[in-house]
Amino acid sequence: MTTREEGASRVTTLADGLSCDTLPLWRQYLEMAVLRAWRGVGPRYFRTAGFASRGVPWRVKRDHFGSREYTRWINRMNPPAYRKISQNKLVEKAVLRAMCLPTPRLIGLLDPWTGITPDGDPLTSAEDLGATLRRSPAARICFKTLQGWGGNGFVAARVIRGEGDCRLADLHGDRPLATDVFLKEVGFAEGSPRMVEEYIDQAPHLAALNPTSVNTLRIWALRAGDYCEPRILGAYLRVGRTGSIVDNRERGGLVAPVQLSHGVLGAASDGQGAWVGITHHPDSGERIAGMPLPEIDDCLALAGRALCAFPGIRFAGVDVAVTRSGPTVVELNVNPAKNGAAILGVTRTALRRAFEASKESSIRA
């Protein structure tokens, strides 16, 4: 799609208040004002949830969470004392591996004081990293801060090996650097430990949408207690834009809900309320709406198992990537953004029903 076509698409989208399928603008503004004052639901959420459509009843709109109510619900479902288990990426990785759940291979914790590999070798310096990578088959790696979110602190690199030498290059660049120079450029220093993983080699059909980012599924999963069957509330695919190494909507990425009954993607949006109804990726031109996801059932099952691996956690947005060999858990988000409910159409009533269904599964067992 050209820049001109992309711009035209955006103008059409932003002007859809004039469409016969949507409410008149005066009604949209009135509902936005009422929902903001009564429920704490803002205009961006209104747009993302598709509330401008005539097909969304008012009773459904007022059944969505406001920000404060959503925060209270998260605190009930996931007590703060239990959240840190998942919010620390290294601890989360250890739990996932202990439960034999597929997750990207851990290369080690890079830290000047406590750095170590899974084999017990030191990983405290650039020299240690180079030695570790010379022994590793990984062609691409990534660095993550232990408690980062929204793609913050994420760095990916290609591993270039020579005789007795190992260099790193930006994932989509061509300038190899010595490991010590590369680490300085990414800001590694004392007090800034990084978890080092093998970079995910995603399945070709997802890479086709945007090859510069690993495009992941965010799956909302819920359970009533530690011994209750998990329930899937919904899922959406996150897709990055050209040149971006992350798929987060905060970094310009797109989100497309999965129609679970058919295993296909719906039309995408920017998740921010500005762009909606995107049928093709604006950069690659690949079709999004109607794209089949043949591995979706395996992804949903894996998300449920991942949720159940963490005691005291009853709700999470589980990020799952699809590789050539199947789905793999990227991470869990125990306080996922409320806008996910707008993307998925999840209401308070839907959450209550899923919770009760999960509780009944424990009673029957």
Buried (B, 14 or more C-beta within 10 A) or exposed (E): BEEEEBEEBBEEBEEBBEEEEBBEEEEBBEBBEBBBEEBBBBBBBBBBBBBBEEEBEEEBBBBBBBEEBBEEBBEEBBEEEBBEBBBBBBBBBBBBBEBEBBBBBBBBBBBBEEBBBBEEEBBBBBEBBBBBBEEBEBEBBBBBBBEBBEBEBBBBBBBBEEEEEBBBBBBEEEEBBBBBEBBEEBEBEEEBBBBBBBBBBBBEBBBBBBBBBBBBBBBBBBBBEEEBBBBBBBBBBBBBBEEBBBBBBEBBBBBBBBBBEEBBBBBBBBBBBEBBBBBBBBBBEBEBBEBEBEBBEBBBEBBBBBBBBBEBBBBBBBBBBBBEEEBBBBBBBBBBBBBBBBBBBBBBEBBEEBBEBBBEBBEEE
